[in-house]
């Protein structure tokens, strides 16, 4: 209830002065007027009730002396009870909170769907890009790694001059970005080493440890706590991929033939990838504090992370070239031949390179879009949701309709349950 008390001089001149009530909303009505003798202590009492959720009462009293006292006496302070105002404010805040949550749900669903679609395109175009570059897969990997640095920093430069990227963003500590680059380089190195020995059927099965690592690392470093239905959803995803891949493929025998060491090395590769995504989520969370509620731009994280990854890849080139069966002394000639095939320059060097450079470039740009979409999903949700999107992008090649709906269900469960 809101109440207001003002002192007015109760002289005849004061009573003849027109008194105007504040304009009322249509749903309010004045229930009663009570006019008393001006010689009495209480001169005017007005009561106002509103037909709304919160009842309100406005009381105006004119207080004076019958002998026509000090007319020039100013009105006293007006005090209001804020109880009903707080009720209204809480209702408005609850509505705003529900609206923000609903908008965030839609944003996460759209971003997750885009990530899954780009993930499917990334896998398909990678196989198509290897058609003209079937003898140069290592060149394609290095083209993507070092090409990203040029493209990301070019976009970062444009966004900086457009005012989107600020000096505070660029002055953030570079140690986390250094760790991101190191983790990505180690993940690539261990994954290439194990992938050269393991069969294609066994790698999707071992990749399900990626989601397990994500959950464990988010519990340890982010303090997350997951409900039983969320863990059950992850179990269904893992079991579905294993059953789909292992049925009739002989994946179990291939794991035995390869040996336990290479399987563990591939699992270690997925540990590095999971740690990389969790670290990126930590960067976004820390940036919100360092930038006083702001958020670091995606291309700041992508640009510096890719730059440090390229640096560590250069240091690991002797090891990586050996994994691909390329002696380090012949690496320069190999890269030269790969560039000739990529550019599809006429001559014997480019024979069998039909489809280049269109197909490799399509893969590079779609892969870049997939990485940006994945990072955006980490920023607005979590690393676990991003890993679910990455996992379902592979499963959707087999059962697109079922996996799409199941993916959205589990994603929203992880975000809002």
C-alpha positions in Angstrom: 0.0 0.0 0.0 1.3 3.4 -0.9 0.5 6.4 1.4 1.3 10.1 1.1 0.8 12.7 3.6 1.2 16.5 2.9 0.5 19.4 5.1 -1.6 22.2 3.5 -3.0 25.4 5.1 -6.7 24.9 5.8 -7.7 28.5 5.2 -10.6 29.4 2.9 -8.2 30.8 0.3 -6.3 27.5 0.4 -9.4 25.5 0.0 -10.5 27.5 -3.0 -7.3 26.7 -4.8 -8.0 24.0 -7.3 -6.4 20.7 -6.3 -5.7 18.3 -9.2 -5.2 14.6 -8.7 -2.6 12.8 -10.8 -3.8 11.3 -14.0 -5.0 7.7 -13.4 -4.7 4.8 -15.7 -8.0 3.5 -17.2 -8.1 0.4 -15.0 -8.0 2.5 -11.8 -11.0 4.2 -10.3 -11.6 6.5 -7.3 -13.7 4.6 -4.9 -14.7 7.5 -2.5 -14.3 11.1 -1.7 -14.7 12.4 1.8 -14.8 16.2 2.4 -14.8 17.4 6.0 -15.3 20.7 7.7 -12.2 22.8 7.0 -12.2 23.9 10.6 -11.4 20.4 11.6 -8.0 18.9 11.9 -8.3 16.7 8.9 -9.4 18.6 5.9 -9.5 16.3 2.8 -9.3 12.6 2.6 -9.1 10.9 -0.8 -8.9 7.2 -1.3 -8.0 5.5 -4.6 -8.2 1.8 -5.3 -6.9 0.1 -8.5 -8.4 -2.9 -10.1 -5.1 -4.6 -10.6 -3.0 -7.4 -9.1 -1.6 -5.1 -6.5 -4.1 -2.9 -4.6 -3.0 0.7 -4.1 -4.3 3.3 -1.7 -3.5 7.0 -2.0 -4.4 9.2 0.9 -4.1 13.0 0.8 -4.7 14.9 4.0 -4.9 18.7 4.4 -4.1 19.7 7.9 -4.4 23.3 9.2 -5.7 25.5 12.0 -9.1 27.1 12.1 -7.7 30.5 12.9 -5.9 30.8 9.5 -2.4 30.1 10.7 0.7 30.4 8.7 -0.3 30.2 5.1 3.2 30.4 3.8 4.1 27.2 5.6 5.6 24.8 3.0 4.4 21.3 2.5 6.2 18.7 4.4 8.0 15.7 3.0 6.0 13.0 1.2 6.7 9.5 2.3 5.7 6.4 0.4 5.5 2.7 1.3 7.5 0.7 -1.3 6.0 -2.7 -0.4 3.7 -2.9 -3.5 6.4 -1.4 -5.7 8.7 -4.2 -4.8 6.1 -6.8 -5.6 5.6 -5.2 -9.1 9.4 -5.0 -9.6 9.8 -8.7 -8.7 7.1 -9.6 -11.2 8.8 -7.6 -13.9 12.2 -9.1 -13.1 10.7 -12.6 -13.3 9.2 -11.9 -16.7 12.4 -10.5 -18.0 14.3 -13.5 -16.7 11.9 -15.9 -18.4 12.2 -13.9 -21.6 16.0 -14.0 -21.5 16.0 -17.7 -20.8 13.7 -18.4 -23.7 15.8 -16.2 -26.0 19.0 -18.0 -24.9 17.3 -21.4 -25.5 16.5 -20.4 -29.0 20.1 -19.1 -29.5 21.7 -22.3 -28.3 19.4 -24.5 -30.4 20.2 -22.5 -33.5 23.9 -22.4 -32.8 24.0 -26.2 -32.0 22.1 -27.0 -35.2 24.5 -24.8 -37.3 27.5 -26.5 -35.7 26.1 -30.0 -36.4 25.3 -29.1 -40.1 28.8 -27.6 -40.6 30.3 -30.7 -38.9 28.6 -32.9 -41.4 29.8 -30.7 -44.3 33.3 -30.7 -42.8 33.5 -34.5 -42.8 32.1 -34.9 -46.3 34.3 -32.1 -47.9 37.4 -33.5 -46.2 36.9 -36.8 -48.1 36.2 -34.9 -51.3 39.3 -32.7 -50.8 41.5 -35.8 -50.6 40.3 -36.9 -54.0 42.7 -34.5 -55.8 45.2 -34.4 -52.9 45.2 -38.1 -52.2 49.0 -38.2 -52.3 49.3 -35.0 -50.2 47.1 -35.2 -47.1 49.9 -33.8 -44.9 50.0 -30.8 -47.2 46.2 -30.3 -46.8 46.6 -30.4 -43.0 49.4 -27.8 -43.0 47.4 -25.6 -45.5 44.5 -25.5 -43.1 46.7 -24.9 -40.1 48.7 -22.0 -41.5 45.9 -20.6 -43.7 43.8 -20.1 -40.6 46.4 -17.8 -39.1 46.3 -15.5 -42.1 42.5 -15.5 -42.4 41.8 -15.1 -38.6 44.2 -12.3 -38.1 42.8 -10.5 -41.2 39.3 -10.7 -39.8 40.6 -9.6 -36.4 42.2 -6.6 -38.0 39.0 -5.6 -39.7 36.9 -6.1 -36.5 39.4 -4.0 -34.5 39.1 -1.0 -36.9 35.3 -1.5 -36.8 35.3 -1.0 -33.1 34.1 -4.6 -32.3 37.5 -5.7 -30.9 38.8 -3.3 -28.2 42.3 -2.7 -26.8 41.2 -4.4 -23.5 40.5 -7.6 -25.4 43.9 -7.5 -27.2 45.7 -6.8 -23.9 44.4 -10.0 -22.2 47.1 -12.4 -20.9 48.5 -14.5 -23.7 49.4 -17.5 -21.5 46.0 -19.2 -21.9 46.2 -18.8 -25.7 49.7 -20.3 -25.6 48.2 -23.3 -23.7 45.4 -23.6 -26.3 47.9 -23.7 -29.1 50.0 -26.3 -27.3 47.0 -28.6 -26.6 45.8 -28.4 -30.2 49.3 -29.2 -31.5 49.7 -32.2 -29.1 46.2 -33.4 -30.0 47.1 -33.3 -33.7 50.4 -35.0 -33.2 49.1 -37.9 -31.0 46.0 -38.3 -33.2 48.1 -38.6 -36.4 50.4 -41.1 -34.8 47.6 -43.3 -33.5 45.5 -42.8 -36.6 48.3 -44.2 -38.8 48.1 -47.5 -37.0 44.5 -47.9 -36.0 41.7 -48.8 -38.5 39.0 -46.4 -39.4 36.3 -48.4 -37.6 38.0 -48.3 -34.2 38.7 -44.5 -34.2 34.9 -43.5 -33.8 34.6 -45.9 -30.9 37.6 -44.4 -29.1 36.4 -40.9 -29.9 33.6 -41.4 -27.4 36.1 -40.9 -24.6 36.2 -37.3 -25.7 32.8 -36.6 -24.1 33.8 -38.5 -20.9 37.0 -36.3 -20.7 34.9 -33.2 -21.2 32.6 -34.1 -18.3 35.4 -35.0 -16.0 37.5 -31.9 -16.7 34.5 -29.6 -16.4 33.8 -31.1 -12.9 37.4 -30.6 -11.9 38.2 -27.2 -13.3 34.8 -25.6 -13.6 33.1 -27.1 -10.6 30.1 -28.4 -12.6 27.7 -30.8 -11.2 25.6 -33.0 -13.6 22.3 -34.7 -12.9 21.5 -38.3 -13.5 19.4 -37.6 -16.7 22.3 -35.6 -18.2 24.8 -38.4 -17.6 22.3 -40.9 -18.9 22.0 -38.8 -22.1 25.7 -38.9 -22.6 25.7 -42.6 -22.1 23.0 -43.0 -24.8 25.1 -41.0 -27.2 28.3 -43.0 -26.5 26.5 -46.4 -26.6 24.7 -45.4 -29.9 27.9 -44.5 -31.7 29.7 -47.7 -30.4 26.8 -50.0 -31.5 26.5 -48.2 -34.9 30.1 -48.4 -35.7 31.0 -51.7 -34.2 28.1 -53.7 -35.7 29.5 -55.9 -38.5 32.7 -53.8 -38.9 35.2 -55.9 -37.0 36.2 -52.9 -34.9 36.8 -55.0 -31.9 39.3 -57.2 -33.8 41.1 -54.1 -35.2 41.6 -52.8 -31.7 43.2 -56.0 -30.6 45.4 -56.2 -33.7 46.6 -52.6 -33.2 47.6 -53.1 -29.6 46.8 -51.3 -26.4 49.5 -48.7 -26.8 48.0 -47.1 -29.9 44.5 -47.2 -28.5 45.7 -45.4 -25.4 47.6 -42.9 -27.5 44.4 -42.1 -29.4 42.5 -41.7 -26.1 45.2 -39.3 -25.0 44.7 -37.3 -28.1 41.0 -36.9 -27.2 42.1 -35.9 -23.7 44.1 -33.0 -25.2 41.1 -32.0 -27.4 38.8 -32.0 -24.4 41.2 -30.0 -22.3 41.5 -27.5 -25.2 37.7 -26.9 -25.3 37.4 -26.6 -21.5 40.3 -24.1 -21.4 38.5 -22.0 -24.0 35.4 -22.0 -21.9 37.6 -20.9 -18.9 39.0 -18.1 -21.1 35.5 -16.8 -21.8 34.5 -17.0 -18.2 37.6 -15.1 -17.0 37.2 -12.5 -19.7 33.8 -11.6 -18.4 35.5 -10.6 -15.1 38.5 -8.9 -16.6 36.4 -6.9 -19.0 33.9 -6.0 -16.3 30.9 -7.9 -17.6 32.0 -7.8 -21.3 32.9 -10.7 -23.4 36.0 -11.3 -25.5 35.5 -11.5 -29.2 35.7 -15.0 -30.8 38.4 -14.0 -33.3 40.7 -12.9 -30.5 40.6 -16.5 -29.1 40.8 -18.0 -32.6 43.6 -15.8 -33.9 46.0 -16.2 -31.0 45.1 -19.9 -30.5 45.8 -20.6 -34.1 49.0 -18.6 -34.1 50.5 -20.6 -31.2 49.2 -23.8 -32.7 51.1 -23.1 -35.9 54.2 -22.3 -33.9 54.1 -25.6 -32.1 53.3 -27.4 -35.3 56.5 -25.9 -36.8 58.5 -27.3 -33.9 56.9 -30.7 -34.3 57.3 -30.9 -38.1 60.2 -33.4 -38.0 58.1 -35.7 -35.9 54.9 -35.2 -37.9 56.5 -35.7 -41.3 57.9 -39.0 -40.1 54.4 -40.1 -39.0 53.2 -39.5 -42.6 56.1 -41.4 -44.0 57.9 -38.4 -45.3 61.6 -38.0 -44.5 62.3 -34.6 -43.1 65.0 -34.1 -45.7 62.4 -34.5 -48.4 59.7 -32.4 -46.7 60.4 -29.2 -48.7 60.0 -31.1 -52.1 56.9 -32.8 -50.8 55.3 -29.5 -49.9 56.3 -28.0 -53.3 54.7 -30.9 -55.1 51.6 -30.6 -52.9 51.3 -26.9 -53.7 51.6 -27.7 -57.4 48.8 -30.3 -57.2 46.7 -27.9 -55.1 47.0 -25.1 -57.6 46.4 -27.7 -60.4 49.1 -26.2 -62.6 49.3 -27.8 -66.0 52.0 -30.5 -66.5 52.9 -33.9 -65.2 53.1 -32.6 -61.7 49.4 -32.0 -61.5 48.2 -35.2 -63.1 45.4 -36.7 -61.1 44.7 -33.5 -59.3 41.3 -32.8 -61.0 39.0 -30.9 -58.6 41.8 -28.8 -57.1 41.8 -26.1 -55.9 38.0 -25.8 -55.6 37.4 -28.9 -53.4 40.3 -28.3 -51.0 39.3 -24.6 -50.6 35.7 -25.6 -49.9 36.9 -27.9 -47.2 39.2 -25.2 -45.7 36.4 -22.6 -45.5 33.8 -25.0 -44.2 36.2 -26.3 -41.6 36.9 -22.7 -40.6 33.2 -22.1 -40.3 32.8 -25.2 -38.2 35.6 -24.2 -35.8 34.1 -20.7 -35.4 30.6 -22.2 -34.8 32.0 -24.6 -32.3 33.8 -21.8 -30.4 30.6 -19.7 -30.5 28.7 -22.6 -29.0 31.3 -22.8 -26.2 30.9 -19.1 -25.5 27.1 -19.2 -25.2 26.7 -22.6 -23.6 29.5 -24.9 -22.5 32.2 -27.2 -23.8 30.1 -30.3 -23.1 27.3 -29.0 -25.4 29.9 -28.3 -28.1 31.3 -31.8 -27.8 27.7 -33.2 -28.2 27.3 -31.2 -31.4 30.6 -32.5 -32.7 29.7 -36.1 -31.8 26.2 -35.9 -33.4 27.7 -34.4 -36.6 29.3 -37.8 -37.2 26.3 -39.8 -36.2 23.9 -37.8 -38.4 25.5 -39.2 -41.5 23.9 -42.5 -40.6 20.6 -41.5 -39.1 20.1 -37.8 -39.7 16.4 -37.3 -38.6 16.6 -39.4 -35.3 20.0 -38.0 -34.3 19.0 -34.4 -35.0 16.0 -34.5 -32.6 17.9 -36.5 -30.0 20.8 -34.1 -30.2 18.6 -31.1 -29.6 16.9 -32.8 -26.6 20.2 -33.7 -24.9 21.7 -30.3 -25.7 18.9 -28.4 -24.1 18.9 -30.8 -21.1 22.5 -30.1 -20.5 22.0 -26.4 -20.8 18.9 -25.8 -18.8 18.0 -28.7 -16.6 
